[in-house]
């Protein structure tokens, strides 16, 4: 039972990554709307003259978009788009005047690093930052076994639709079948996955 739970949770993450990659190349996101968290305000951790660092939500999985509410002089509560770049590229981005944080152009740059969103600023103040993201569904757990840390398992329901739970379960059955060399069961699970994708 414990092995099934571990494999199911691994398959859930693989399934979500694959779904999001597919969704990035299409305009259809209907089957993942249940995981979309829209305009969530972030908690400020650290602020300095160059950037403000905000804590990512505990269930953060993948960013969709982000914006800040900023002020400069008499101009209050201006919405500024946060363009997110890879941390390794931020020095190059900040050294290019076309990409610098700019209040008048209503845009700034940001990075995701260390469970935080780092939003860069120049001559303006950031009042609040909002993030739209896909959350990671809760991990499945089923009572009746002892976890690897020695604690007893408990029943935890997954916050996904029946169809998505079924899809992940079929993937898990396929993985278990391969692990235990059950060719007939693996073939049936593979067929169920193929039928669900159509």
N, CA and C atoms as an extended XYZ file, in Angstrom:
594
Properties=species:S:1:pos:R:3:atomname:S:1:resname:S:1:resid:I:1 pbc="F F F"
N         0.828       -1.199        0.000 N   UNK     1
C         0.000        0.000        0.000 CA  UNK     1
C         0.872        1.263        0.000 C   UNK     1
N         1.929        1.243        0.834 N   UNK     2
C         2.829        2.391        0.888 CA  UNK     2
C         3.541        2.643       -0.424 C   UNK     2
N         3.941        1.578       -1.098 N   UNK     3
C         4.615        1.713       -2.398 CA  UNK     3
C         3.658        2.333       -3.409 C   UNK     3
N         2.401        1.898       -3.392 N   UNK     4
C         1.407        2.465       -4.306 CA  UNK     4
C         1.247        3.969       -4.065 C   UNK     4
N         1.157        4.381       -2.807 N   UNK     5
C         0.988        5.802       -2.479 CA  UNK     5
C         2.186        6.607       -2.978 C   UNK     5
N         3.393        6.104       -2.740 N   UNK     6
C         4.600        6.798       -3.196 CA  UNK     6
C         4.603        6.916       -4.723 C   UNK     6
N         4.321        5.811       -5.400 N   UNK     7
C         4.291        5.832       -6.867 CA  UNK     7
C         3.183        6.746       -7.389 C   UNK     7
N         2.030        6.748       -6.731 N   UNK     8
C         0.909        7.590       -7.159 CA  UNK     8
C         1.306        9.064       -7.066 C   UNK     8
N         1.924        9.456       -5.965 N   UNK     9
C         2.337       10.850       -5.790 CA  UNK     9
C         3.427       11.244       -6.782 C   UNK     9
N         4.339       10.332       -7.104 N   UNK    10
C         5.344       10.601       -8.145 CA  UNK    10
C         4.670       10.780       -9.504 C   UNK    10
N         3.718        9.913       -9.811 N   UNK    11
C         3.000       10.001      -11.091 CA  UNK    11
C         2.176       11.280      -11.172 C   UNK    11
N         1.650       11.733      -10.038 N   UNK    12
C         0.879       12.988      -10.002 CA  UNK    12
C         1.753       14.145      -10.457 C   UNK    12
N         2.978       14.223       -9.955 N   UNK    13
C         3.884       15.312      -10.338 CA  UNK    13
C         4.284       15.211      -11.812 C   UNK    13
N         4.571       13.996      -12.277 N   UNK    14
C         4.907       13.788      -13.691 CA  UNK    14
C         3.732       14.173      -14.573 C   UNK    14
N         2.542       13.740      -14.200 N   UNK    15
C         1.313       14.051      -14.942 CA  UNK    15
C         1.107       15.558      -15.022 C   UNK    15
N         1.265       16.259      -13.900 N   UNK    16
C         1.054       17.702      -13.875 CA  UNK    16
C         2.079       18.425      -14.747 C   UNK    16
N         3.341       18.037      -14.672 N   UNK    17
C         4.364       18.630      -15.538 CA  UNK    17
C         4.023       18.444      -17.011 C   UNK    17
N         3.621       17.235      -17.386 N   UNK    18
C         3.286       16.963      -18.782 CA  UNK    18
C         2.059       17.759      -19.216 C   UNK    18
N         1.046       17.827      -18.388 N   UNK    19
C        -0.163       18.597      -18.716 CA  UNK    19
C         0.174       20.070      -18.920 C   UNK    19
N         0.995       20.623      -18.053 N   UNK    20
C         1.340       22.038      -18.172 CA  UNK    20
C         2.188       22.315      -19.405 C   UNK    20
N         3.080       21.397      -19.758 N   UNK    21
C         3.862       21.569      -21.001 CA  UNK    21
C         2.939       21.577      -22.206 C   UNK    21
N         1.963       20.682      -22.222 N   UNK    22
C         1.004       20.631      -23.332 CA  UNK    22
C         0.175       21.910      -23.363 C   UNK    22
N        -0.254       22.380      -22.205 N   UNK    23
C        -1.105       23.571      -22.119 CA  UNK    23
C        -0.371       24.827      -22.555 C   UNK    23
N         0.942       24.876      -22.349 N   UNK    24
C         1.712       26.040      -22.784 CA  UNK    24
C         1.659       26.218      -24.293 C   UNK    24
N         1.488       25.126      -25.022 N   UNK    25
C         1.488       25.210      -26.478 CA  UNK    25
C         0.075       25.271      -27.057 C   UNK    25
N        -0.943       25.290      -26.207 N   UNK    26
C        -2.333       25.404      -26.671 CA  UNK    26
C        -3.051       26.460      -25.851 C   UNK    26
N        -4.230       26.834      -26.289 N   UNK    27
C        -5.011       27.821      -25.539 CA  UNK    27
C        -6.011       27.165      -24.601 C   UNK    27
N        -6.070       25.857      -24.575 N   UNK    28
C        -7.022       25.142      -23.739 CA  UNK    28
C        -6.402       24.771      -22.400 C   UNK    28
N        -7.020       25.260      -21.322 N   UNK    29
C        -6.536       24.907      -19.984 CA  UNK    29
C        -7.667       24.381      -19.116 C   UNK    29
N        -8.793       24.075      -19.719 N   UNK    30
C        -9.981       23.708      -18.955 CA  UNK    30
C        -9.751       22.575      -17.974 C   UNK    30
N        -8.999       21.553      -18.356 N   UNK    31
C        -8.849       20.401      -17.469 CA  UNK    31
C        -7.908       20.663      -16.304 C   UNK    31
N        -7.274       21.826      -16.250 N   UNK    32
C        -6.414       22.164      -15.121 CA  UNK    32
C        -6.897       23.398      -14.359 C   UNK    32
N        -8.067       23.919      -14.697 N   UNK    33
C        -8.581       25.102      -14.015 CA  UNK    33
C        -8.708       24.896      -12.518 C   UNK    33
N        -8.978       23.671      -12.097 N   UNK    34
C        -9.130       23.385      -10.666 CA  UNK    34
C        -7.830       23.615       -9.900 C   UNK    34
N        -6.707       23.700      -10.603 N   UNK    35
C        -5.413       23.911       -9.964 CA  UNK    35
C        -4.915       25.352      -10.080 C   UNK    35
N        -5.669       26.202      -10.773 N   UNK    36
C        -5.234       27.574      -11.017 CA  UNK    36
C        -5.615       28.473       -9.840 C   UNK    36
N        -4.615       29.137       -9.274 N   UNK    37
C        -4.810       30.114       -8.197 CA  UNK    37
C        -4.553       31.488       -8.814 C   UNK    37
N        -5.555       32.376       -8.772 N   UNK    38
C        -5.495       33.646       -9.492 CA  UNK    38
C        -5.257       34.818       -8.538 C   UNK    38
N        -4.300       35.662       -8.898 N   UNK    39
C        -4.007       36.916       -8.190 CA  UNK    39
C        -3.877       36.739       -6.678 C   UNK    39
N        -3.000       35.832       -6.280 N   UNK    40
C        -2.753       35.576       -4.861 CA  UNK    40
C        -1.736       36.605       -4.357 C   UNK    40
N        -2.072       37.375       -3.308 N   UNK    41
C        -1.099       38.329       -2.763 CA  UNK    41
C         0.037       37.585       -2.070 C   UNK    41
N         1.257       38.063       -2.286 N   UNK    42
C         2.432       37.413       -1.701 CA  UNK    42
C         2.928       38.183       -0.481 C   UNK    42
N         3.512       37.440        0.443 N   UNK    43
C         4.048       38.013        1.679 CA  UNK    43
C         5.464       38.535        1.445 C   UNK    43
N         5.705       39.779        1.826 N   UNK    44
C         7.028       40.380        1.711 CA  UNK    44
C         7.958       39.785        2.761 C   UNK    44
N         9.126       39.319        2.315 N   UNK    45
C        10.139       38.767        3.224 CA  UNK    45
C        11.245       39.771        3.509 C   UNK    45
N        11.792       40.370        2.424 N   UNK    46
C        12.941       41.276        2.541 CA  UNK    46
C        12.787       42.390        1.511 C   UNK    46
N        13.201       43.583        1.896 N   UNK    47
C        13.178       44.712        0.969 CA  UNK    47
C        14.497       45.459        1.068 C   UNK    47
N        15.070       45.794       -0.111 N   UNK    48
C        16.248       46.656       -0.135 CA  UNK    48
C        16.108       47.603       -1.318 C   UNK    48
N        17.105       48.393       -1.602 N   UNK    49
C        16.989       49.415       -2.654 CA  UNK    49
C        16.898       48.817       -4.055 C   UNK    49
N        17.372       47.584       -4.231 N   UNK    50
C        17.402       46.958       -5.554 CA  UNK    50
C        16.176       46.097       -5.839 C   UNK    50
N        15.664       45.407       -4.789 N   UNK    51
C        14.577       44.458       -5.024 CA  UNK    51
C        13.807       44.182       -3.740 C   UNK    51
N        12.591       43.674       -3.936 N   UNK    52
C        11.770       43.159       -2.844 CA  UNK    52
C        11.631       41.660       -3.054 C   UNK    52
N        11.741       40.914       -1.973 N   UNK    53
C        11.664       39.453       -2.055 CA  UNK    53
C        10.390       38.991       -1.363 C   UNK    53
N         9.592       38.212       -2.100 N   UNK    54
C         8.299       37.749       -1.617 CA  UNK    54
C         8.282       36.227       -1.527 C   UNK    54
N         7.618       35.740       -0.501 N   UNK    55
C         7.509       34.301       -0.259 CA  UNK    55
C         6.490       33.679       -1.221 C   UNK    55
N         6.893       32.566       -1.859 N   UNK    56
C         5.964       31.835       -2.722 CA  UNK    56
C         4.974       31.051       -1.863 C   UNK    56
N         3.758       30.831       -2.359 N   UNK    57
C         2.789       30.022       -1.612 CA  UNK    57
C         3.311       28.606       -1.394 C   UNK    57
N         2.894       27.967       -0.314 N   UNK    58
C         3.363       26.623        0.048 CA  UNK    58
C         3.033       25.594       -1.023 C   UNK    58
N         1.950       25.815       -1.771 N   UNK    59
C         1.515       24.843       -2.774 CA  UNK    59
C         1.886       25.259       -4.197 C   UNK    59
N         2.814       26.200       -4.345 N   UNK    60
C         3.237       26.681       -5.669 CA  UNK    60
C         3.841       25.545       -6.490 C   UNK    60
N         3.402       25.451       -7.756 N   UNK    61
C         3.975       24.464       -8.670 CA  UNK    61
C         4.574       25.137       -9.902 C   UNK    61
N         3.781       26.016      -10.575 N   UNK    62
C         4.281       26.670      -11.792 CA  UNK    62
C         3.630       28.040      -11.942 C   UNK    62
N         4.454       29.019      -12.279 N   UNK    63
C         3.987       30.389      -12.457 CA  UNK    63
C         3.205       30.543      -13.762 C   UNK    63
N         2.149       31.359      -13.693 N   UNK    64
C         1.420       31.749      -14.896 CA  UNK    64
C         1.716       33.212      -15.201 C   UNK    64
N         1.501       34.090      -14.216 N   UNK    65
C         1.781       35.515      -14.401 CA  UNK    65
C         1.927       36.188      -13.038 C   UNK    65
N         2.433       37.423      -13.072 N   UNK    66
C         2.607       38.173      -11.837 CA  UNK    66
C         2.584       39.658      -12.154 C   UNK    66
N         2.111       40.431      -11.174 N   UNK    67
C         2.160       41.878      -11.309 CA  UNK    67
C         2.342       42.505       -9.931 C   UNK    67
N         2.776       43.773       -9.949 N   UNK    68
C         2.970       44.536       -8.726 CA  UNK    68
C         2.054       45.742       -8.726 C   UNK    68
N         1.748       46.221       -7.542 N   UNK    69
C         1.117       47.527       -7.367 CA  UNK    69
C         2.221       48.413       -6.812 C   UNK    69
N         2.503       49.516       -7.531 N   UNK    70
C         3.645       50.356       -7.185 CA  UNK    70
C         3.251       51.821       -7.085 C   UNK    70
N         4.117       52.589       -6.412 N   UNK    71
C         3.909       54.032       -6.290 CA  UNK    71
C         5.208       54.750       -6.631 C   UNK    71
N         5.029       55.965       -7.154 N   UNK    72
C         6.175       56.840       -7.434 CA  UNK    72
C         5.661       58.271       -7.340 C   UNK    72
N         6.191       59.002       -6.395 N   UNK    73
C         5.734       60.380       -6.211 CA  UNK    73
C         4.243       60.426       -5.928 C   UNK    73
N         3.537       61.258       -6.708 N   UNK    74
C         2.087       61.410       -6.530 CA  UNK    74
C         1.290       60.306       -7.204 C   UNK    74
N         1.944       59.506       -8.024 N   UNK    75
C         1.247       58.423       -8.738 CA  UNK    75
C         1.184       57.192       -7.834 C   UNK    75
N        -0.015       56.860       -7.428 N   UNK    76
C        -0.215       55.762       -6.477 CA  UNK    76
C        -0.925       54.588       -7.137 C   UNK    76
N        -0.639       53.400       -6.635 N   UNK    77
C        -1.366       52.175       -7.025 CA  UNK    77
C        -1.367       51.895       -8.529 C   UNK    77
N        -0.207       51.991       -9.118 N   UNK    78
C        -0.064       51.690      -10.540 CA  UNK    78
C         0.264       50.208      -10.705 C   UNK    78
N        -0.442       49.553      -11.615 N   UNK    79
C        -0.204       48.130      -11.886 CA  UNK    79
C         0.987       47.995      -12.826 C   UNK    79
N         1.960       47.164      -12.406 N   UNK    80
C         3.187       46.957      -13.171 CA  UNK    80
C         3.361       45.463      -13.411 C   UNK    80
N         3.611       45.084      -14.648 N   UNK    81
C         3.810       43.679      -14.996 CA  UNK    81
C         5.191       43.231      -14.524 C   UNK    81
N         5.250       42.056      -13.911 N   UNK    82
C         6.525       41.456      -13.495 CA  UNK    82
C         6.943       40.436      -14.554 C   UNK    82
N         7.950       40.776      -15.343 N   UNK    83
C         8.473       39.838      -16.339 CA  UNK    83
C         9.509       38.957      -15.654 C   UNK    83
N         9.245       37.663      -15.600 N   UNK    84
C        10.112       36.750      -14.849 CA  UNK    84
C        11.176       36.157      -15.762 C   UNK    84
N        12.431       36.270      -15.306 N   UNK    85
C        13.580       35.742      -16.028 CA  UNK    85
C        14.299       34.718      -15.151 C   UNK    85
N        15.170       33.936      -15.758 N   UNK    86
C        15.986       32.981      -15.016 CA  UNK    86
C        17.010       33.754      -14.188 C   UNK    86
N        17.262       33.293      -12.961 N   UNK    87
C        18.238       34.006      -12.114 CA  UNK    87
C        19.601       34.183      -12.774 C   UNK    87
N        20.031       33.199      -13.571 N   UNK    88
C        21.347       33.305      -14.212 CA  UNK    88
C        21.403       34.426      -15.253 C   UNK    88
N        20.235       34.887      -15.726 N   UNK    89
C        20.186       35.927      -16.754 CA  UNK    89
C        19.939       37.327      -16.200 C   UNK    89
N        19.682       37.442      -14.908 N   UNK    90
C        19.212       38.719      -14.369 CA  UNK    90
C        20.236       39.844      -14.487 C   UNK    90
N        21.509       39.552      -14.324 N   UNK    91
C        22.527       40.616      -14.437 CA  UNK    91
C        22.568       41.193      -15.857 C   UNK    91
N        22.476       40.331      -16.843 N   UNK    92
C        22.463       40.789      -18.240 CA  UNK    92
C        21.199       41.614      -18.507 C   UNK    92
N        20.072       41.145      -18.021 N   UNK    93
C        18.796       41.850      -18.209 CA  UNK    93
C        18.854       43.230      -17.566 C   UNK    93
N        19.332       43.302      -16.334 N   UNK    94
C        19.376       44.583      -15.615 CA  UNK    94
C        20.382       45.562      -16.217 C   UNK    94
N        21.394       45.057      -16.910 N   UNK    95
C        22.374       45.956      -17.525 CA  UNK    95
C        21.904       46.503      -18.876 C   UNK    95
N        20.787       46.001      -19.380 N   UNK    96
C        20.219       46.463      -20.653 CA  UNK    96
C        19.117       47.472      -20.361 C   UNK    96
N        19.275       48.707      -20.802 N   UNK    97
C        18.303       49.769      -20.491 CA  UNK    97
C        16.907       49.480      -21.053 C   UNK    97
N        16.821       48.615      -22.040 N   UNK    98
C        15.498       48.260      -22.585 CA  UNK    98
C        14.711       47.328      -21.662 C   UNK    98
N        15.380       46.713      -20.699 N   UNK    99
C        14.721       45.762      -19.808 CA  UNK    99
C        14.677       46.220      -18.350 C   UNK    99
N        15.295       47.335      -18.040 N   UNK   100
C        15.323       47.813      -16.660 CA  UNK   100
C        13.916       47.991      -16.110 C   UNK   100
N        13.750       47.846      -14.792 N   UNK   101
C        12.456       48.166      -14.187 CA  UNK   101
C        12.082       49.600      -14.542 C   UNK   101
N        10.841       49.801      -15.000 N   UNK   102
C        10.442       51.125      -15.473 CA  UNK   102
C         8.995       51.405      -15.080 C   UNK   102
N         8.818       52.353      -14.186 N   UNK   103
C         7.490       52.715      -13.692 CA  UNK   103
C         6.606       53.264      -14.816 C   UNK   103
N         7.167       54.118      -15.654 N   UNK   104
C         6.400       54.736      -16.730 CA  UNK   104
C         5.957       53.698      -17.771 C   UNK   104
N         6.772       52.717      -18.034 N   UNK   105
C         6.428       51.667      -18.998 CA  UNK   105
C         5.573       50.572      -18.362 C   UNK   105
N         5.380       50.693      -17.059 N   UNK   106
C         4.529       49.759      -16.301 CA  UNK   106
C         5.036       48.321      -16.370 C   UNK   106
N         6.361       48.176      -16.206 N   UNK   107
C         6.933       46.831      -16.194 CA  UNK   107
C         8.225       46.807      -15.386 C   UNK   107
N         8.494       45.619      -14.854 N   UNK   108
C         9.731       45.392      -14.127 CA  UNK   108
C        10.176       43.956      -14.366 C   UNK   108
N        11.319       43.592      -13.819 N   UNK   109
C        11.829       42.232      -13.977 CA  UNK   109
C        11.810       41.534      -12.626 C   UNK   109
N        11.741       40.215      -12.686 N   UNK   110
C        11.683       39.405      -11.476 CA  UNK   110
C        12.355       38.066      -11.741 C   UNK   110
N        12.674       37.366      -10.655 N   UNK   111
C        13.210       36.005      -10.748 CA  UNK   111
C        12.520       35.131       -9.709 C   UNK   111
N        12.489       33.848      -10.002 N   UNK   112
C        12.026       32.849       -9.042 CA  UNK   112
C        13.256       32.116       -8.538 C   UNK   112
N        13.481       32.174       -7.219 N   UNK   113
C        14.650       31.498       -6.653 CA  UNK   113
C        14.428       31.274       -5.161 C   UNK   113
N        14.815       30.095       -4.694 N   UNK   114
C        14.768       29.811       -3.268 CA  UNK   114
C        13.394       29.978       -2.643 C   UNK   114
N        12.373       29.462       -3.269 N   UNK   115
C        10.989       29.575       -2.776 CA  UNK   115
C        10.540       31.023       -2.632 C   UNK   115
N        11.069       31.889       -3.496 N   UNK   116
C        10.678       33.296       -3.438 CA  UNK   116
C        10.581       33.884       -4.845 C   UNK   116
N         9.825       34.973       -4.928 N   UNK   117
C         9.757       35.785       -6.137 CA  UNK   117
C        10.486       37.078       -5.807 C   UNK   117
N        11.546       37.368       -6.546 N   UNK   118
C        12.342       38.568       -6.319 CA  UNK   118
C        11.980       39.585       -7.390 C   UNK   118
N        11.408       40.718       -6.960 N   UNK   119
C        10.933       41.746       -7.879 CA  UNK   119
C        11.866       42.949       -7.790 C   UNK   119
N        12.435       43.330       -8.934 N   UNK   120
C        13.417       44.410       -8.984 CA  UNK   120
C        12.724       45.755       -9.170 C   UNK   120
N        13.372       46.807       -8.652 N   UNK   121
C        12.797       48.151       -8.707 CA  UNK   121
C        13.914       49.170       -8.881 C   UNK   121
N        13.524       50.369       -9.249 N   UNK   122
C        14.506       51.455       -9.372 CA  UNK   122
C        14.027       52.626       -8.513 C   UNK   122
N        13.375       53.592       -9.130 N   UNK   123
C        12.951       54.809       -8.429 CA  UNK   123
C        11.483       54.756       -7.999 C   UNK   123
N        10.957       53.588       -7.788 N   UNK   124
C         9.564       53.446       -7.343 CA  UNK   124
C         9.496       52.436       -6.205 C   UNK   124
N         8.390       52.442       -5.503 N   UNK   125
C         8.180       51.534       -4.379 CA  UNK   125
C         7.113       50.510       -4.740 C   UNK   125
N         7.366       49.286       -4.354 N   UNK   126
C         6.403       48.208       -4.585 CA  UNK   126
C         5.553       48.070       -3.321 C   UNK   126
N         4.239       48.227       -3.488 N   UNK   127
C         3.333       48.114       -2.338 CA  UNK   127
C         2.871       46.675       -2.131 C   UNK   127
N         2.600       45.981       -3.238 N   UNK   128
C         2.045       44.627       -3.154 CA  UNK   128
C         2.403       43.876       -4.426 C   UNK   128
N         2.542       42.560       -4.310 N   UNK   129
C         2.804       41.707       -5.471 CA  UNK   129
C         1.770       40.597       -5.491 C   UNK   129
N         1.273       40.305       -6.686 N   UNK   130
C         0.273       39.258       -6.884 CA  UNK   130
C         0.816       38.226       -7.859 C   UNK   130
N         0.432       36.981       -7.630 N   UNK   131
C         0.906       35.878       -8.453 CA  UNK   131
C        -0.265       34.997       -8.857 C   UNK   131
N        -0.326       34.651      -10.140 N   UNK   132
C        -1.252       33.634      -10.628 CA  UNK   132
C        -0.397       32.424      -10.948 C   UNK   132
N        -0.803       31.264      -10.413 N   UNK   133
C         0.031       30.077      -10.543 CA  UNK   133
C        -0.815       28.809      -10.500 C   UNK   133
N        -0.186       27.715      -10.943 N   UNK   134
C        -0.784       26.397      -10.764 CA  UNK   134
C        -0.277       25.833       -9.450 C   UNK   134
N        -1.214       25.379       -8.637 N   UNK   135
C        -0.825       24.781       -7.368 CA  UNK   135
C        -0.558       23.294       -7.553 C   UNK   135
N         0.254       22.754       -6.668 N   UNK   136
C         0.475       21.315       -6.661 CA  UNK   136
C        -0.654       20.683       -5.856 C   UNK   136
N        -1.334       19.697       -6.424 N   UNK   137
C        -2.390       19.027       -5.659 CA  UNK   137
C        -1.808       18.349       -4.421 C   UNK   137
N        -2.654       18.170       -3.420 N   UNK   138
C        -2.223       17.477       -2.205 CA  UNK   138
C        -1.737       16.086       -2.569 C   UNK   138
N        -0.804       15.581       -1.765 N   UNK   139
C        -0.351       14.200       -1.923 CA  UNK   139
C        -1.422       13.255       -1.397 C   UNK   139
N        -1.594       12.164       -2.092 N   UNK   140
C        -2.496       11.102       -1.669 CA  UNK   140
C        -1.886       10.379       -0.476 C   UNK   140
N        -2.731        9.959        0.446 N   UNK   141
C        -2.315        9.041        1.496 CA  UNK   141
C        -3.503        8.156        1.822 C   UNK   141
N        -3.225        6.944        2.205 N   UNK   142
C        -4.256        5.951        2.525 CA  UNK   142
C        -3.867        5.311        3.858 C   UNK   142
N        -4.804        5.257        4.772 N   UNK   143
C        -4.491        4.655        6.074 CA  UNK   143
C        -4.257        3.158        5.915 C   UNK   143
N        -3.431        2.615        6.823 N   UNK   144
C        -3.220        1.174        6.817 CA  UNK   144
C        -1.778        0.738        6.636 C   UNK   144
N        -0.844        1.666        6.611 N   UNK   145
C         0.568        1.273        6.510 CA  UNK   145
C         1.410        2.236        7.344 C   UNK   145
N         2.645        1.871        7.562 N   UNK   146
C         3.584        2.722        8.295 CA  UNK   146
C         4.482        3.405        7.273 C   UNK   146
N         4.527        4.731        7.332 N   UNK   147
C         5.361        5.512        6.417 CA  UNK   147
C         6.837        5.281        6.720 C   UNK   147
N         7.691        5.699        5.785 N   UNK   148
C         9.136        5.502        5.941 CA  UNK   148
C         9.696        6.262        7.143 C   UNK   148
N         8.992        7.324        7.595 N   UNK   149
C         9.463        8.064        8.775 CA  UNK   149
C         8.968        7.453       10.089 C   UNK   149
N         8.231        6.309        9.990 N   UNK   150
C         7.768        5.605       11.174 CA  UNK   150
C         6.385        5.994       11.652 C   UNK   150
N         5.763        7.004       11.026 N   UNK   151
C         4.420        7.419       11.428 CA  UNK   151
C         3.369        6.609       10.687 C   UNK   151
N         2.176        6.546       11.272 N   UNK   152
C         1.067        5.829       10.640 CA  UNK   152
C         0.461        6.681        9.538 C   UNK   152
N         0.094        6.042        8.451 N   UNK   153
C        -0.549        6.745        7.353 CA  UNK   153
C        -1.976        7.126        7.751 C   UNK   153
N        -2.507        8.134        7.070 N   UNK   154
C        -3.883        8.577        7.297 CA  UNK   154
C        -4.550        8.764        5.941 C   UNK   154
N        -5.868        8.820        5.929 N   UNK   155
C        -6.584        9.061        4.677 CA  UNK   155
C        -6.504       10.546        4.325 C   UNK   155
N        -5.955       10.848        3.149 N   UNK   156
C        -5.899       12.212        2.633 CA  UNK   156
C        -6.451       12.174        1.223 C   UNK   156
N        -7.531       12.918        1.006 N   UNK   157
C        -8.115       12.988       -0.328 CA  UNK   157
C        -7.335       13.980       -1.182 C   UNK   157
N        -7.253       13.682       -2.450 N   UNK   158
C        -6.557       14.539       -3.400 CA  UNK   158
C        -7.548       15.561       -3.939 C   UNK   158
N        -7.105       16.803       -4.083 N   UNK   159
C        -7.977       17.875       -4.561 CA  UNK   159
C        -7.936       17.990       -6.090 C   UNK   159
N        -8.348       16.898       -6.741 N   UNK   160
C        -8.424       16.836       -8.203 CA  UNK   160
C        -9.771       16.260       -8.608 C   UNK   160
N       -10.149       16.520       -9.848 N   UNK   161
C       -11.394       15.958      -10.369 CA  UNK   161
C       -11.270       14.440      -10.496 C   UNK   161
N       -12.417       13.791      -10.565 N   UNK   162
C       -12.460       12.336      -10.699 CA  UNK   162
C       -11.694       11.878      -11.943 C   UNK   162
N       -11.856       12.612      -13.034 N   UNK   163
C       -11.185       12.252      -14.290 CA  UNK   163
C        -9.669       12.323      -14.156 C   UNK   163
N        -9.176       13.370      -13.491 N   UNK   164
C        -7.730       13.521      -13.329 CA  UNK   164
C        -7.171       12.481      -12.359 C   UNK   164
N        -7.907       12.173      -11.302 N   UNK   165
C        -7.481       11.119      -10.367 CA  UNK   165
C        -7.398        9.780      -11.095 C   UNK   165
N        -8.389        9.519      -11.934 N   UNK   166
C        -8.407        8.265      -12.700 CA  UNK   166
C        -7.213        8.181      -13.645 C   UNK   166
N        -6.894        9.300      -14.288 N   UNK   167
C        -5.755        9.326      -15.213 CA  UNK   167
C        -4.437        9.047      -14.483 C   UNK   167
N        -4.258        9.662      -13.324 N   UNK   168
C        -3.038        9.442      -12.541 CA  UNK   168
C        -2.992        8.015      -12.013 C   UNK   168
N        -4.137        7.487      -11.594 N   UNK   169
C        -4.201        6.108      -11.100 CA  UNK   169
C        -3.828        5.128      -12.204 C   UNK   169
N        -4.314        5.353      -13.427 N   UNK   170
C        -3.944        4.486      -14.555 CA  UNK   170
C        -2.441        4.523      -14.808 C   UNK   170
N        -1.838        5.690      -14.710 N   UNK   171
C        -0.388        5.800      -14.884 CA  UNK   171
C         0.343        5.030      -13.779 C   UNK   171
N        -0.192        5.118      -12.562 N   UNK   172
C         0.427        4.426      -11.428 CA  UNK   172
C         0.325        2.919      -11.589 C   UNK   172
N        -0.839        2.444      -12.029 N   UNK   173
C        -1.017        1.007      -12.268 CA  UNK   173
C        -0.024        0.539      -13.326 C   UNK   173
N         0.174        1.334      -14.361 N   UNK   174
C         1.145        0.993      -15.399 CA  UNK   174
C         2.547        0.895      -14.803 C   UNK   174
N         2.913        1.864      -13.965 N   UNK   175
C         4.237        1.858      -13.331 CA  UNK   175
C         4.402        0.641      -12.422 C   UNK   175
N         3.384        0.346      -11.621 N   UNK   176
C         3.448       -0.825      -10.730 CA  UNK   176
C         3.565       -2.102      -11.557 C   UNK   176
N         2.799       -2.177      -12.635 N   UNK   177
C         2.832       -3.372      -13.492 CA  UNK   177
C         4.213       -3.579      -14.092 C   UNK   177
N         4.849       -2.496      -14.530 N   UNK   178
C         6.205       -2.614      -15.068 CA  UNK   178
C         7.186       -3.038      -13.977 C   UNK   178
N         7.025       -2.441      -12.793 N   UNK   179
C         7.934       -2.769      -11.684 CA  UNK   179
C         7.841       -4.229      -11.276 C   UNK   179
N         6.649       -4.811      -11.386 N   UNK   180
C         6.461       -6.199      -10.976 CA  UNK   180
C         6.321       -7.144      -12.171 C   UNK   180
N         6.707       -6.655      -13.341 N   UNK   181
C         6.763       -7.436      -14.574 CA  UNK   181
C         5.465       -8.169      -14.879 C   UNK   181
N         4.357       -7.442      -14.762 N   UNK   182
C         3.050       -7.990      -15.095 CA  UNK   182
C         2.659       -7.417      -16.462 C   UNK   182
N         3.061       -8.093      -17.517 N   UNK   183
C         2.886       -7.593      -18.888 CA  UNK   183
C         1.414       -7.396      -19.241 C   UNK   183
N         0.560       -8.324      -18.833 N   UNK   184
C        -0.865       -8.207      -19.163 CA  UNK   184
C        -1.475       -6.972      -18.503 C   UNK   184
N        -1.192       -6.764      -17.226 N   UNK   185
C        -1.721       -5.602      -16.514 CA  UNK   185
C        -1.134       -4.310      -17.089 C   UNK   185
N         0.147       -4.317      -17.438 N   UNK   186
C         0.785       -3.136      -18.030 CA  UNK   186
C         0.120       -2.778      -19.356 C   UNK   186
N        -0.193       -3.771      -20.160 N   UNK   187
C        -0.868       -3.530      -21.437 CA  UNK   187
C        -2.246       -2.928      -21.245 C   UNK   187
N        -2.993       -3.429      -20.278 N   UNK   188
C        -4.331       -2.890      -19.994 CA  UNK   188
C        -4.248       -1.448      -19.498 C   UNK   188
N        -3.299       -1.166      -18.617 N   UNK   189
C        -3.137        0.196      -18.094 CA  UNK   189
C        -2.723        1.155      -19.209 C   UNK   189
N        -1.826        0.723      -20.072 N   UNK   190
C        -1.391        1.564      -21.195 CA  UNK   190
C        -2.562        1.868      -22.122 C   UNK   190
N        -3.419        0.897      -22.357 N   UNK   191
C        -4.591        1.111      -23.209 CA  UNK   191
C        -5.557        2.107      -22.565 C   UNK   191
N        -5.762        2.026      -21.241 N   UNK   192
C        -6.644        2.971      -20.544 CA  UNK   192
C        -6.094        4.389      -20.656 C   UNK   192
N        -4.780        4.540      -20.509 N   UNK   193
C        -4.164        5.867      -20.628 CA  UNK   193
C        -4.365        6.409      -22.031 C   UNK   193
N        -4.135        5.578      -23.034 N   UNK   194
C        -4.311        5.998      -24.426 CA  UNK   194
C        -5.758        6.400      -24.691 C   UNK   194
N        -6.706        5.649      -24.179 N   UNK   195
C        -8.127        5.969      -24.376 CA  UNK   195
C        -8.502        7.282      -23.693 C   UNK   195
N        -7.929        7.552      -22.532 N   UNK   196
C        -8.225        8.794      -21.821 CA  UNK   196
C        -7.651       10.018      -22.529 C   UNK   196
N        -6.560        9.849      -23.253 N   UNK   197
C        -5.922       10.972      -23.946 CA  UNK   197
C        -6.663       11.343      -25.223 C   UNK   197
N        -7.532       10.485      -25.692 N   UNK   198
C        -8.249       10.781      -26.945 CA  UNK   198
C        -9.466       11.626      -26.714 C   UNK   198
